[in-house]
Amino acid sequence: MTVSNIQAQYGNASNGIFTKDKQLDQNDFLRLMTAQLQQQDPFNPVNNQEMVAQMAQFSSLAGISETNTVLTKISEQLAAQNQLLQDIKGGNSGLTPPTQEG
């Protein structure tokens, strides 16, 4: 991946602002890291500790994002259960009882 490919995808970021309506995700991070490793000077390689720290931060962020998604689903399920319990206590089960004809 070259800088021109990144600029084409995200615009000119010289001012620190990406113009595309997308945030960088894990795939973008890995592509940038791969490009950085391919373009590094073999006599002055990237500091391994910095690279590992960046990967750890991204992994932590991905875990937090997944946790938030799961907690949101749990919250929605609890709200639905609470509403159902309130309907049952109030005598309104949300279902129309069958009528008997005859």
N, CA, C and O atoms as a printed pandas DataFrame, in Angstrom:
     atom_number atom_name residue_name chain_id  residue_number  x_coord  y_coord  z_coord
0              1         N          MET        A               1    0.852   -1.175    0.000
1              2        CA          MET        A               1    0.000    0.000    0.000
2              3         C          MET        A               1    0.886    1.221    0.000
3              4         O          MET        A               1    1.856    1.303    0.754
4              5         N          THR        A               2    0.558    2.137   -0.821
5              6        CA          THR        A               2    1.342    3.359   -0.912
6              7         C          THR        A               2    0.587    4.510   -0.276
7              8         O          THR        A               2   -0.606    4.416    0.011
8              9         N          VAL        A               3    1.303    5.588   -0.067
9             10        CA          VAL        A               3    0.682    6.773    0.520
10            11         C          VAL        A               3   -0.416    7.304   -0.380
11            12         O          VAL        A               3   -1.442    7.781    0.106
12            13         N          SER        A               4   -0.210    7.227   -1.698
13            14        CA          SER        A               4   -1.236    7.733   -2.604
14            15         C          SER        A               4   -2.524    6.927   -2.487
15            16         O          SER        A               4   -3.613    7.483   -2.632
16            17         N          ASN        A               5   -2.418    5.614   -2.223
17            18        CA          ASN        A               5   -3.628    4.803   -2.018
18            19         C          ASN        A               5   -4.371    5.252   -0.764
19            20         O          ASN        A               5   -5.599    5.330   -0.756
20            21         N          ILE        A               6   -3.633    5.540    0.272
21            22        CA          ILE        A               6   -4.256    5.980    1.520
22            23         C          ILE        A               6   -4.893    7.354    1.326
23            24         O          ILE        A               6   -6.004    7.601    1.794
24            25         N          GLN        A               7   -4.176    8.254    0.625
25            26        CA          GLN        A               7   -4.740    9.578    0.380
26            27         C          GLN        A               7   -5.992    9.487   -0.481
27            28         O          GLN        A               7   -6.942   10.243   -0.278
28            29         N          ALA        A               8   -6.000    8.570   -1.437
29            30        CA          ALA        A               8   -7.180    8.410   -2.291
30            31         C          ALA        A               8   -8.369    7.920   -1.480
31            32         O          ALA        A               8   -9.511    8.300   -1.741
32            33         N          GLN        A               9   -8.092    7.069   -0.490
33            34        CA          GLN        A               9   -9.176    6.509    0.303
34            35         C          GLN        A               9   -9.660    7.469    1.390
35            36         O          GLN        A               9  -10.860    7.556    1.650
36            37         N          TYR        A              10   -8.731    8.193    2.026
37            38        CA          TYR        A              10   -9.091    9.023    3.167
38            39         C          TYR        A              10   -8.898   10.509    2.950
39            40         O          TYR        A              10   -9.255   11.302    3.821
40            41         N          GLY        A              11   -8.357   10.905    1.840
41            42        CA          GLY        A              11   -8.123   12.319    1.597
42            43         C          GLY        A              11   -6.796   12.750    2.181
43            44         O          GLY        A              11   -6.069   11.937    2.752
44            45         N          ASN        A              12   -6.480   14.012    2.044
45            46        CA          ASN        A              12   -5.224   14.548    2.548
46            47         C          ASN        A              12   -5.352   14.767    4.042
47            48         O          ASN        A              12   -6.174   15.564    4.493
48            49         N          ALA        A              13   -4.539   14.060    4.806
49            50        CA          ALA        A              13   -4.624   14.145    6.259
50            51         C          ALA        A              13   -3.501   14.969    6.846
51            52         O          ALA        A              13   -3.158   14.790    8.014
52            53         N          SER        A              14   -2.918   15.870    6.068
53            54        CA          SER        A              14   -1.807   16.669    6.578
54            55         C          SER        A              14   -2.252   17.572    7.720
55            56         O          SER        A              14   -1.437   17.956    8.559
56            57         N          ASN        A              15   -3.524   17.909    7.760
57            58        CA          ASN        A              15   -4.025   18.737    8.853
58            59         C          ASN        A              15   -4.545   17.891   10.013
59            60         O          ASN        A              15   -5.092   18.431   10.974
60            61         N          GLY        A              16   -4.378   16.551    9.930
61            62        CA          GLY        A              16   -4.796   15.671   11.013
62            63         C          GLY        A              16   -6.256   15.281   10.953
63            64         O          GLY        A              16   -6.762   14.653   11.882
64            65         N          ILE        A              17   -6.948   15.638    9.882
65            66        CA          ILE        A              17   -8.376   15.338    9.760
66            67         C          ILE        A              17   -8.590   14.483    8.525
67            68         O          ILE        A              17   -8.189   14.851    7.421
68            69         N          PHE        A              18   -9.227   13.338    8.724
69            70        CA          PHE        A              18   -9.582   12.501    7.588
70            71         C          PHE        A              18  -10.924   12.985    7.056
71            72         O          PHE        A              18  -11.835   13.294    7.824
72            73         N          THR        A              19  -11.033   13.045    5.752
73            74        CA          THR        A              19  -12.256   13.582    5.162
74            75         C          THR        A              19  -13.277   12.503    4.852
75            76         O          THR        A              19  -14.419   12.825    4.524
76            77         N          LYS        A              20  -12.907   11.237    4.944
77            78        CA          LYS        A              20  -13.850   10.168    4.657
78            79         C          LYS        A              20  -14.722    9.938    5.890
79            80         O          LYS        A              20  -14.269   10.132    7.018
80            81         N          ASP        A              21  -15.971    9.523    5.676
81            82        CA          ASP        A              21  -16.902    9.310    6.781
82            83         C          ASP        A              21  -16.689    7.962    7.449
83            84         O          ASP        A              21  -17.646    7.353    7.927
84            85         N          LYS        A              22  -15.477    7.498    7.490
85            86        CA          LYS        A              22  -15.179    6.191    8.070
86            87         C          LYS        A              22  -14.009    6.328    9.024
87            88         O          LYS        A              22  -13.037    7.025    8.733
88            89         N          GLN        A              23  -14.104    5.669   10.150
89            90        CA          GLN        A              23  -12.980    5.629   11.064
90            91         C          GLN        A              23  -12.099    4.456   10.692
91            92         O          GLN        A              23  -12.550    3.500   10.061
92            93         N          LEU        A              24  -10.854    4.534   11.081
93            94        CA          LEU        A              24   -9.947    3.428   10.814
94            95         C          LEU        A              24  -10.372    2.216   11.622
95            96         O          LEU        A              24  -10.734    2.338   12.792
96            97         N          ASP        A              25  -10.328    1.050   11.000
97            98        CA          ASP        A              25  -10.677   -0.174   11.701
98            99         C          ASP        A              25   -9.466   -1.090   11.747
99           100         O          ASP        A              25   -8.362   -0.692   11.375
100          101         N          GLN        A              26   -9.674   -2.309   12.200
101          102        CA          GLN        A              26   -8.576   -3.244   12.360
102          103         C          GLN        A              26   -7.889   -3.557   11.032
103          104         O          GLN        A              26   -6.664   -3.668   10.983
104          105         N          ASN        A              27   -8.655   -3.699    9.969
105          106        CA          ASN        A              27   -8.058   -3.973    8.657
106          107         C          ASN        A              27   -7.166   -2.830    8.204
107          108         O          ASN        A              27   -6.082   -3.057    7.666
108          109         N          ASP        A              28   -7.620   -1.601    8.420
109          110        CA          ASP        A              28   -6.807   -0.438    8.055
110          111         C          ASP        A              28   -5.517   -0.405    8.868
111          112         O          ASP        A              28   -4.444   -0.118    8.338
112          113         N          PHE        A              29   -5.636   -0.702   10.157
113          114        CA          PHE        A              29   -4.458   -0.717   11.014
114          115         C          PHE        A              29   -3.444   -1.744   10.524
115          116         O          PHE        A              29   -2.250   -1.454   10.440
116          117         N          LEU        A              30   -3.921   -2.947   10.201
117          118        CA          LEU        A              30   -3.007   -3.987    9.730
118          119         C          LEU        A              30   -2.380   -3.631    8.383
119          120         O          LEU        A              30   -1.207   -3.923    8.152
120          121         N          ARG        A              31   -3.149   -3.005    7.495
121          122        CA          ARG        A              31   -2.590   -2.584    6.210
122          123         C          ARG        A              31   -1.519   -1.515    6.397
123          124         O          ARG        A              31   -0.472   -1.558    5.751
124          125         N          LEU        A              32   -1.782   -0.562    7.278
125          126        CA          LEU        A              32   -0.793    0.477    7.547
126          127         C          LEU        A              32    0.463   -0.102    8.197
127          128         O          LEU        A              32    1.581    0.293    7.867
128          129         N          MET        A              33    0.267   -1.042    9.123
129          130        CA          MET        A              33    1.411   -1.659    9.778
130          131         C          MET        A              33    2.244   -2.450    8.774
131          132         O          MET        A              33    3.473   -2.403    8.809
132          133         N          THR        A              34    1.575   -3.178    7.878
133          134        CA          THR        A              34    2.283   -3.944    6.854
134          135         C          THR        A              34    3.056   -3.016    5.929
135          136         O          THR        A              34    4.207   -3.292    5.591
136          137         N          ALA        A              35    2.431   -1.921    5.519
137          138        CA          ALA        A              35    3.117   -0.954    4.662
138          139         C          ALA        A              35    4.318   -0.348    5.377
139          140         O          ALA        A              35    5.369   -0.139    4.771
140          141         N          GLN        A              36    4.158   -0.069    6.659
141          142        CA          GLN        A              36    5.261    0.493    7.431
142          143         C          GLN        A              36    6.420   -0.499    7.505
143          144         O          GLN        A              36    7.579   -0.112    7.359
144          145         N          LEU        A              37    6.110   -1.774    7.730
145          146        CA          LEU        A              37    7.166   -2.787    7.809
146          147         C          LEU        A              37    7.855   -2.977    6.462
147          148         O          LEU        A              37    9.065   -3.195    6.412
148          149         N          GLN        A              38    7.101   -2.897    5.375
149          150        CA          GLN        A              38    7.693   -3.063    4.048
150          151         C          GLN        A              38    8.605   -1.896    3.690
151          152         O          GLN        A              38    9.598   -2.087    2.988
152          153         N          GLN        A              39    8.288   -0.706    4.153
153          154        CA          GLN        A              39    9.030    0.490    3.767
154          155         C          GLN        A              39   10.117    0.892    4.765
155          156         O          GLN        A              39   10.815    1.883    4.550
156          157         N          GLN        A              40   10.267    0.139    5.847
157          158        CA          GLN        A              40   11.245    0.546    6.858
158          159         C          GLN        A              40   12.680    0.344    6.386
159          160         O          GLN        A              40   12.955   -0.482    5.516
160          161         N          ASP        A              41   13.556    1.090    6.960
161          162        CA          ASP        A              41   14.981    0.992    6.671
162          163         C          ASP        A              41   15.536   -0.221    7.422
163          164         O          ASP        A              41   15.430   -0.272    8.647
164          165         N          PRO        A              42   16.119   -1.191    6.731
165          166        CA          PRO        A              42   16.620   -2.385    7.420
166          167         C          PRO        A              42   17.735   -2.080    8.424
167          168         O          PRO        A              42   17.972   -2.867    9.340
168          169         N          PHE        A              43   18.415   -0.951    8.260
169          170        CA          PHE        A              43   19.474   -0.581    9.200
170          171         C          PHE        A              43   18.949    0.236   10.371
171          172         O          PHE        A              43   19.671    0.487   11.336
172          173         N          ASN        A              44   17.693    0.648   10.282
173          174        CA          ASN        A              44   17.059    1.408   11.358
174          175         C          ASN        A              44   15.606    0.947   11.477
175          176         O          ASN        A              44   14.686    1.701   11.159
176          177         N          PRO        A              45   15.398   -0.295   11.935
177          178        CA          PRO        A              45   14.039   -0.844   11.960
178          179         C          PRO        A              45   13.155   -0.168   13.009
179          180         O          PRO        A              45   13.625    0.549   13.893
180          181         N          VAL        A              46   11.869   -0.427   12.870
181          182        CA          VAL        A              46   10.883    0.106   13.806
182          183         C          VAL        A              46   11.116   -0.529   15.171
183          184         O          VAL        A              46   11.475   -1.702   15.271
184          185         N          ASN        A              47   10.910    0.249   16.200
185          186        CA          ASN        A              47   11.053   -0.245   17.564
186          187         C          ASN        A              47    9.967   -1.297   17.831
187          188         O          ASN        A              47    8.777   -1.003   17.713
188          189         N          ASN        A              48   10.370   -2.502   18.187
189          190        CA          ASN        A              48    9.424   -3.592   18.428
190          191         C          ASN        A              48    8.464   -3.271   19.566
191          192         O          ASN        A              48    7.288   -3.630   19.504
192          193         N          GLN        A              49    8.953   -2.599   20.603
193          194        CA          GLN        A              49    8.092   -2.281   21.733
194          195         C          GLN        A              49    6.955   -1.350   21.316
195          196         O          GLN        A              49    5.824   -1.511   21.777
196          197         N          GLU        A              50    7.241   -0.393   20.461
197          198        CA          GLU        A              50    6.196    0.513   19.988
198          199         C          GLU        A              50    5.153   -0.244   19.167
199          200         O          GLU        A              50    3.952   -0.011   19.302
200          201         N          MET        A              51    5.631   -1.155   18.314
201          202        CA          MET        A              51    4.718   -1.923   17.472
202          203         C          MET        A              51    3.808   -2.808   18.326
203          204         O          MET        A              51    2.601   -2.876   18.097
204          205         N          VAL        A              52    4.395   -3.480   19.304
205          206        CA          VAL        A              52    3.615   -4.352   20.186
206          207         C          VAL        A              52    2.629   -3.526   21.007
207          208         O          VAL        A              52    1.493   -3.948   21.222
208          209         N          ALA        A              53    3.054   -2.364   21.461
209          210        CA          ALA        A              53    2.160   -1.500   22.234
210          211         C          ALA        A              53    0.969   -1.049   21.393
211          212         O          ALA        A              53   -0.158   -1.015   21.886
212          213         N          GLN        A              54    1.210   -0.701   20.125
213          214        CA          GLN        A              54    0.115   -0.299   19.241
214          215         C          GLN        A              54   -0.856   -1.456   19.014
215          216         O          GLN        A              54   -2.072   -1.265   19.038
216          217         N          MET        A              55   -0.319   -2.652   18.795
217          218        CA          MET        A              55   -1.200   -3.808   18.577
218          219         C          MET        A              55   -1.995   -4.132   19.838
219          220         O          MET        A              55   -3.167   -4.498   19.751
220          221         N          ALA        A              56   -1.373   -4.002   21.007
221          222        CA          ALA        A              56   -2.076   -4.259   22.258
222          223         C          ALA        A              56   -3.194   -3.250   22.476
223          224         O          ALA        A              56   -4.282   -3.614   22.922
224          225         N          GLN        A              57   -2.931   -1.978   22.162
225          226        CA          GLN        A              57   -3.965   -0.951   22.302
226          227         C          GLN        A              57   -5.138   -1.228   21.373
227          228         O          GLN        A              57   -6.297   -1.087   21.765
228          229         N          PHE        A              58   -4.836   -1.621   20.149
229          230        CA          PHE        A              58   -5.916   -1.885   19.207
230          231         C          PHE        A              58   -6.716   -3.111   19.634
231          232         O          PHE        A              58   -7.941   -3.128   19.517
232          233         N          SER        A              59   -6.025   -4.134   20.128
233          234        CA          SER        A              59   -6.705   -5.331   20.605
234          235         C          SER        A              59   -7.605   -5.004   21.793
235          236         O          SER        A              59   -8.731   -5.493   21.880
236          237         N          SER        A              60   -7.106   -4.182   22.698
237          238        CA          SER        A              60   -7.895   -3.764   23.854
238          239         C          SER        A              60   -9.132   -2.981   23.417
239          240         O          SER        A              60  -10.226   -3.193   23.939
240          241         N          LEU        A              61   -8.952   -2.086   22.467
241          242        CA          LEU        A              61  -10.070   -1.307   21.946
242          243         C          LEU        A              61  -11.119   -2.195   21.290
243          244         O          LEU        A              61  -12.319   -1.974   21.457
244          245         N          ALA        A              62  -10.665   -3.202   20.541
245          246        CA          ALA        A              62  -11.596   -4.129   19.900
246          247         C          ALA        A              62  -12.379   -4.914   20.953
247          248         O          ALA        A              62  -13.576   -5.151   20.791
248          249         N          GLY        A              63  -11.704   -5.315   22.028
249          250        CA          GLY        A              63  -12.381   -6.029   23.108
250          251         C          GLY        A              63  -13.416   -5.163   23.801
251          252         O          GLY        A              63  -14.508   -5.631   24.123
252          253         N          ILE        A              64  -13.082   -3.916   24.029
253          254        CA          ILE        A              64  -14.020   -2.987   24.671
254          255         C          ILE        A              64  -15.233   -2.761   23.775
255          256         O          ILE        A              64  -16.364   -2.707   24.257
256          257         N          SER        A              65  -14.999   -2.631   22.489
257          258        CA          SER        A              65  -16.098   -2.434   21.545
258          259         C          SER        A              65  -17.032   -3.642   21.544
259          260         O          SER        A              65  -18.253   -3.484   21.537
260          261         N          GLU        A              66  -16.468   -4.835   21.552
261          262        CA          GLU        A              66  -17.289   -6.058   21.583
262          263         C          GLU        A              66  -18.073   -6.139   22.885
263          264         O          GLU        A              66  -19.239   -6.534   22.883
264          265         N          THR        A              67  -17.445   -5.769   23.997
265          266        CA          THR        A              67  -18.126   -5.771   25.285
266          267         C          THR        A              67  -19.303   -4.807   25.280
267          268         O          THR        A              67  -20.376   -5.133   25.787
268          269         N          ASN        A              68  -19.110   -3.620   24.708
269          270        CA          ASN        A              68  -20.195   -2.643   24.621
270          271         C          ASN        A              68  -21.362   -3.179   23.800
271          272         O          ASN        A              68  -22.522   -2.966   24.154
272          273         N          THR        A              69  -21.061   -3.871   22.710
273          274        CA          THR        A              69  -22.113   -4.435   21.871
274          275         C          THR        A              69  -22.919   -5.469   22.654
275          276         O          THR        A              69  -24.149   -5.466   22.611
276          277         N          VAL        A              70  -22.224   -6.347   23.365
277          278        CA          VAL        A              70  -22.899   -7.390   24.145
278          279         C          VAL        A              70  -23.724   -6.767   25.263
279          280         O          VAL        A              70  -24.859   -7.183   25.497
280          281         N          LEU        A              71  -23.174   -5.785   25.950
281          282        CA          LEU        A              71  -23.913   -5.138   27.032
282          283         C          LEU        A              71  -25.148   -4.404   26.516
283          284         O          LEU        A              71  -26.170   -4.369   27.201
284          285         N          THR        A              72  -25.074   -3.829   25.347
285          286        CA          THR        A              72  -26.242   -3.176   24.757
286          287         C          THR        A              72  -27.345   -4.195   24.479
287          288         O          THR        A              72  -28.518   -3.929   24.740
288          289         N          LYS        A              73  -26.971   -5.357   23.952
289          290        CA          LYS        A              73  -27.959   -6.411   23.691
290          291         C          LYS        A              73  -28.579   -6.906   24.987
291          292         O          LYS        A              73  -29.788   -7.129   25.049
292          293         N          ILE        A              74  -27.766   -7.080   26.023
293          294        CA          ILE        A              74  -28.285   -7.527   27.321
294          295         C          ILE        A              74  -29.250   -6.487   27.881
295          296         O          ILE        A              74  -30.306   -6.837   28.406
296          297         N          SER        A              75  -28.890   -5.219   27.769
297          298        CA          SER        A              75  -29.754   -4.152   28.258
298          299         C          SER        A              75  -31.104   -4.150   27.542
299          300         O          SER        A              75  -32.147   -3.972   28.172
300          301         N          GLU        A              76  -31.079   -4.350   26.225
301          302        CA          GLU        A              76  -32.322   -4.401   25.456
302          303         C          GLU        A              76  -33.187   -5.589   25.878
303          304         O          GLU        A              76  -34.407   -5.466   25.982
304          305         N          GLN        A              77  -32.554   -6.733   26.120
305          306        CA          GLN        A              77  -33.307   -7.912   26.553
306          307         C          GLN        A              77  -33.916   -7.700   27.932
307          308         O          GLN        A              77  -35.059   -8.090   28.172
308          309         N          LEU        A              78  -33.163   -7.086   28.838
309          310        CA          LEU        A              78  -33.695   -6.814   30.173
310          311         C          LEU        A              78  -34.856   -5.829   30.116
311          312         O          LEU        A              78  -35.839   -5.987   30.841
312          313         N          ALA        A              79  -34.752   -4.832   29.273
313          314        CA          ALA        A              79  -35.848   -3.871   29.135
314          315         C          ALA        A              79  -37.103   -4.555   28.610
315          316         O          ALA        A              79  -38.206   -4.270   29.077
316          317         N          ALA        A              80  -36.944   -5.454   27.645
317          318        CA          ALA        A              80  -38.093   -6.180   27.104
318          319         C          ALA        A              80  -38.707   -7.089   28.169
319          320         O          ALA        A              80  -39.929   -7.198   28.265
320          321         N          GLN        A              81  -37.866   -7.735   28.962
321          322        CA          GLN        A              81  -38.385   -8.601   30.031
322          323         C          GLN        A              81  -39.112   -7.787   31.093
323          324         O          GLN        A              81  -40.162   -8.204   31.582
324          325         N          ASN        A              82  -38.568   -6.641   31.449
325          326        CA          ASN        A              82  -39.230   -5.770   32.430
326          327         C          ASN        A              82  -40.584   -5.303   31.915
327          328         O          ASN        A              82  -41.556   -5.265   32.669
328          329         N          GLN        A              83  -40.654   -4.952   30.645
329          330        CA          GLN        A              83  -41.929   -4.523   30.068
330          331         C          GLN        A              83  -42.930   -5.663   30.086
331          332         O          GLN        A              83  -44.106   -5.453   30.385
332          333         N          LEU        A              84  -42.479   -6.858   29.770
333          334        CA          LEU        A              84  -43.363   -8.023   29.792
334          335         C          LEU        A              84  -43.878   -8.289   31.204
335          336         O          LEU        A              84  -45.062   -8.571   31.389
336          337         N          LEU        A              85  -43.000   -8.201   32.195
337          338        CA          LEU        A              85  -43.427   -8.406   33.586
338          339         C          LEU        A              85  -44.425   -7.346   34.022
339          340         O          LEU        A              85  -45.391   -7.653   34.720
340          341         N          GLN        A              86  -44.202   -6.105   33.619
341          342        CA          GLN        A              86  -45.156   -5.044   33.964
342          343         C          GLN        A              86  -46.507   -5.290   33.299
343          344         O          GLN        A              86  -47.550   -5.057   33.908
344          345         N          ASP        A              87  -46.491   -5.758   32.057
345          346        CA          ASP        A              87  -47.745   -6.059   31.369
346          347         C          ASP        A              87  -48.480   -7.202   32.062
347          348         O          ASP        A              87  -49.702   -7.160   32.199
348          349         N          ILE        A              88  -47.752   -8.208   32.493
349          350        CA          ILE        A              88  -48.378   -9.354   33.169
350          351         C          ILE        A              88  -48.946   -8.920   34.514
351          352         O          ILE        A              88  -50.069   -9.299   34.847
352          353         N          LYS        A              89  -48.216   -8.149   35.287
353          354        CA          LYS        A              89  -48.696   -7.676   36.583
354          355         C          LYS        A              89  -49.919   -6.784   36.431
355          356         O          LYS        A              89  -50.809   -6.793   37.282
356          357         N          GLY        A              90  -49.963   -6.022   35.357
357          358        CA          GLY        A              90  -51.076   -5.112   35.127
358          359         C          GLY        A              90  -52.276   -5.808   34.517
359          360         O          GLY        A              90  -53.311   -5.174   34.308
360          361         N          GLY        A              91  -52.165   -7.093   34.228
361          362        CA          GLY        A              91  -53.264   -7.828   33.646
362          363         C          GLY        A              91  -53.313   -7.725   32.145
363          364         O          GLY        A              91  -54.253   -8.223   31.526
364          365         N          ASN        A              92  -52.339   -7.101   31.550
365          366        CA          ASN        A              92  -52.296   -6.952   30.104
366          367         C          ASN        A              92  -51.133   -7.780   29.587
367          368         O          ASN        A              92  -49.979   -7.353   29.638
368          369         N          SER        A              93  -51.446   -8.968   29.089
369          370        CA          SER        A              93  -50.377   -9.843   28.632
370          371         C          SER        A              93  -49.941   -9.496   27.223
371          372         O          SER        A              93  -48.988  -10.078   26.704
372          373         N          GLY        A              94  -50.635   -8.547   26.595
373          374        CA          GLY        A              94  -50.282   -8.185   25.252
374          375         C          GLY        A              94  -50.951   -9.093   24.223
375          376         O          GLY        A              94  -50.862   -8.852   23.019
376          377         N          LEU        A              95  -51.614  -10.127   24.703
377          378        CA          LEU        A              95  -52.304  -11.055   23.822
378          379         C          LEU        A              95  -53.803  -10.894   23.988
379          380         O          LEU        A              95  -54.276  -10.654   25.099
380          381         N          THR        A              96  -54.537  -11.017   22.942
381          382        CA          THR        A              96  -55.986  -10.962   23.018
382          383         C          THR        A              96  -56.508  -12.362   23.300
383          384         O          THR        A              96  -56.223  -13.290   22.543
384          385         N          PRO        A              97  -57.274  -12.531   24.387
385          386        CA          PRO        A              97  -57.769  -13.879   24.687
386          387         C          PRO        A              97  -58.762  -14.327   23.620
387          388         O          PRO        A              97  -59.514  -13.520   23.075
388          389         N          PRO        A              98  -58.752  -15.598   23.338
389          390        CA          PRO        A              98  -59.686  -16.099   22.320
390          391         C          PRO        A              98  -61.142  -15.944   22.796
391          392         O          PRO        A              98  -61.436  -16.106   23.980
392          393         N          THR        A              99  -62.026  -15.635   21.875
393          394        CA          THR        A              99  -63.439  -15.511   22.222
394          395         C          THR        A              99  -64.147  -16.814   21.926
395          396         O          THR        A              99  -63.799  -17.526   20.983
396          397         N          GLN        A             100  -65.135  -17.119   22.730
397          398        CA          GLN        A             100  -65.913  -18.331   22.514
398          399         C          GLN        A             100  -67.222  -17.960   21.817
399          400         O          GLN        A             100  -67.976  -17.097   22.266
400          401         N          GLU        A             101  -67.448  -18.629   20.736
401          402        CA          GLU        A             101  -68.688  -18.378   20.007
402          403         C          GLU        A             101  -69.657  -19.503   20.293
403          404         O          GLU        A             101  -69.266  -20.655   20.481
404          405         N          GLY        A             102  -70.884  -19.159   20.320
405          406        CA          GLY        A             102  -71.812  -20.252   20.435
406          407         C          GLY        A             102  -72.910  -20.014   21.302
407          408         O          GLY        A             102  -73.764  -20.885   21.471
